């Protein structure tokens, strides 16, 4: 009974997504790559350059005046 209670807790507990994560990608693996393939490069492409572009100028700008002052 002890082992049975452990399996139930793991399956119901949302703290261990490792068991669900590997099972999901296995089935939708052939369906996901087709849809996200065009969506992934489009979404991350504009988001990536936007984040570093704003963070890069902000860091050097603050560091420059701090060093001079």
Secondary structure, 3 states (H helix, E strand, C coil): CHHHHHHHHHHHCCCCHHHHHHHHHHHHHHHHHHHHHHHHHHHHHHHHHHHHHHHHHHHHHHHHHHHHC
